[in-house]
Amino acid sequence: MGQGIYVVGILVDNRASRAPEVQDVLTRHGSTILSRNGIPDPSRSRGIITVTMQADQADSEKFTAELRGIEGVRAQAMHLGEALN
């Protein structure tokens, strides 16, 4: 299987304390990320981030597993289809 387009939903509890760890994962996978949208409202203790990425299945799974490895972070990926070359 080649490159695909994935949308990853990320829910971060205790956003202020978890943000640096989440950002580290996003930075490590930055070459696969096409877009990122977050709700950075300081009055909310939860953060919601959506990421669109172009990656192979193994890289998508690694990305979501790294996020899930952070306490208080939930991540779910959805494969939309194959990437166009």
Sequence and secondary structure as in RCSB ss.txt:
>XXXX:A:sequence
MGQGIYVVGILVDNRASRAPEVQDVLTRHGSTILSRNGIPDPSRSRGIITVTMQADQADSEKFTAELRGIEGVRA
QAMHLGEALN
>XXXX:A:secstr
   EEEEEEEEESSHHHHHHHHHHHHHHTGGGEEEEEEE  TT S EEEEEEEEE HHHHHHHHHHHHTSTTEEE
EEEEEEE   
